[in-house]
Amino acid sequence: MKNNNGIMAKMSASDAWQALLDKYDIKNEIENNGIFRITASQIKEVREPRLMAKWDSSEQLPSSLKKNKINILPDSRSSYILSDFILYERLPELTECIQNMPTVTLPELETIDVENITSEANAINVLQISGILEDFLELDHEEILYGTFDGRMSSGIFNFNVNTYRGISRTIEVNKAQMEIDGGFESEHNIIILEAKNVLHEDFHVRQLYYPFRLWDSKVNKPIRLIFSIYTNKIFRLMEYRFKDKNNYSSIELVRAKNYSLEDTTISIEELKRVYDSVEAHNIIKDDMTETDVPFIQADNFERIISLLENMYEADLNGEEIEELMQFTSRQTDYYYNAGKYLGIFEKYKDDDRVIKYRLTGLGRLVYSKNYKARQLLLVELILSHQIFRDLFIYVKEIGELPNKEIVKTAEIKYNVCSFNVADRRASTVISWLRWIFNLPNL
């Protein structure tokens, strides 16, 4: 595992886990015994445990674990349990409730820049001072919410059941594993535990709510309410979860979800049509793959393109940094970078050390600088500058529904935007982007 100088060789998390799977015959141990317990010192043989054991979204799971349906849970400060656990919960799509988004007014404070909420801590501050959290929790007007705990702490001692892919429930014992709580609050009637994110993922590791829940459930008498918050694209997405059985990790269920904005989010279908009409003929891009070096799009979640844009505004990023930030695989990084390049908002370059970095173009920085409404309409304009999207936009306007894959594939072949063998996969992305556009109107 080491080079000739005795220094640990640099390897990916997937390769490092494959080395451990092979060395300790982990897959067969799980098959025969249900679980495999691995220590931090064993993991450190190949890579630092902090880089090997914390995957907050299933998207970033090392392929060597993912292909074997192996997930990991901490069970103490220095050890982990491996098995075919089902550990992630899919987040509800933003489209489910975007049209019920109340606008929030903040007090005039010099130390809060609502145009640049760039960290999870800042987002939590805004949740508190704006009254968003109290509104979401539906607290009485007289009920005060106090911030009382946060940071790293020990999980305490408890056991729980968790489902597996093979349909068997496993019992896990936890003995003072380390965990971190983003925000803890107390009101007259409740304890609130908040997990905050400022990057959009497709799912989350339930551990982030379950371990804090079990710790504080053993300490307090008041009911505990669990909130998962995401701030991205100038929208606060709040989701409340609960566990039907406190001893069952897999009993998580969504109670409610609601979105909030600090800005005007009202967009009409007429405004979308005006954007379509405003795109001058000389700005229309044909996308012919024989005449462009920009790959046709293959990044389904448009909100994640915006989330990446927001984070790239703060600093240029290399591929590994994007993968860690967005919980992307290297292939997804390529897909989402190319989607931004297609829109003219992302570019890459080599720094002084010849490392490839990704950054926003001048147009990308302009998109970031806009308020919510202007930002969405500018992004629509960039999409509708491409002829294939102009045609399909009119199709949706006239027919009243999104096109199916066959209609999109016909358009792809017509405009020669991609080869026939990838047309089906790219059609899914086109439909997703159209869905994003037509989900914007809320008037």
Residue, then its C-alpha position, 0 to 999 in steps of 0.5 A: m500500500k506504500n511507495n518506496n519512500g514509505i509514504m502512503a500512496k495516493m489512491s482514490a477512495s474506491d481503490a482504497w476500499q477495494a484494497l480493504l475488501d480484498k485484504y479482509d475478505i469483507k464481502n464474504e464476511i458479510e455474506n456469512n455473518g451479516i456484518f463486518r466490523i472494521t477499525a479506524s486503524q485498519i482503514k488507515e492502512v490505506r487512507e485516512p478514515r475521515l476520507m473513507a467513512k463519511w458519505d452524506s449522499s449515496e451518489q459519492l459512495p465509492s464504486s467498490l462499495k456501491k457495486n457490492k451494495i455495502n454501506i458503512l455506519p460508525d459504531s464508536r469513535s474508532s470503528y465502523i460496521l459494514s453491511d448491505f445496509i439501506l442508509y439513505e433517504r431520497l429528498p423530495e423534488l423541489t417541483e412538488c411544492i415550489q408554487n407555495m413559497p412564501t416570501v420572507t422579510l428580514p429586519e435591516l441588519e448590517t451584518i447579514d448579506v442576504e445576497n451572499i448566504t455562502s455557508e451553512a452557519n449563515a443559512i441557520n442564522v437567517l432561518q433564525i432571524s427571519g422567523i422561517l423556522e418558527d413559521f415552518l414549525e407552526l409555533d405559537h406567536e408567543e413561543i420563543l425558539y432558543g438556540t441551545f446546542d450544536g457542534r461535535m459531540s458523542s452519540g451516547i450508547f444505544n442500539f437500533n434495527v436497520n433494514t438491508y438489501r437482502g430483506i433482513s433487519r440487523t441490530i446495531e449497537v453504538n457506543k459513543a460514536q462521534m457526530e455533529i449537530d448543525g443546530g439545536f433549539e428548544s421552545e416551550h414545547n419541543i426540542i428541534i434538531l436541524e441538519a443544514k446544507n448549502v449544496l443540493h443532493e438527491d438523497f441524504h444519510v439518515r444517520q445525520l438525523y438519527y444519531p442526534f435524535r437518539l442522543w437527545d431522546s435519552k436526555v430530554n422529556k420534550p418531543i424532538r422534531l427533526i428538520f433537514s434544511i437546504y439553502t440553494n438558488k436563493i430558496f430555503r427548502l425545509m423538510e421535517y422528518r420523524f421516526k415511527d419507531k425510535n429503535n428503527y433507523s429505517s422507520i424514517e418518514l417525511v412529515r412536511a416540506k415547505n419552501y421559503s424565499l427572501e425575494d420575489t419568486t413570482i414568474s408567469i408563463e407570459e414572462l417565459k414567452r417574452v424571454y423566448d421572443s427576446v432571443e434574437a435570431h443571431n443568438i440562436i445556437k444550432d448545436d450541430m455536433t459536427e460543428t461544436d466541441v461542446p457535448f450535448i447535455q447529460a445532467d438531469n438535475f438543473e437545480r444542481i447546476i445552479s448549486l454548483l454555480e453558487n459554489m464556484y462563485e466562491a472559488d475556482l475548484n478542481g475536479e476532486e473538490i467538485e466531487e467532494l462538494m457535490q458528492f459527484t462521481s468523476r463522470q458526473t463532474d464531467y456531465y455537470y461541467n459540460a452542461g454549464k459549458y453548454l450554457g456558457i457559464f462554466e469554463k476550465y483552465k490550468d493553474d500554475d501547477r498545471v492542475i485543471k481548475y473549473r470556474l465561472t465565465g463572466l456570464g456565469r458571474l452575471v447569472y450569480s449576481k442576479n436576484y431570484k427572478a432575474r436569475q431564473l429568467l436569464l437561465v431560461e434565456l440561455i437554454l432557449s438560445h439553443q434551437i432544439f429547446r426553442d422548438l420543444f418550448i413551443y411544443v409544450k406551449e401548444i400541446g400543454e404537456l412535456p414531450n416524450k422521449e421519442i419526440v425529443k429523440t426526433a428533435e435530437i436527430k433533426y439537429n444532429v446534437c448527439s449520436f443515435n446511440v446516446a440520444d435516449r439518455r440525452a433525451s431524459t436530460v432535455i425533458s428534465w430541463l423543460r420540466w424545470i422551465f415550466n415549473l417556474p411559473n407560479l401565477 
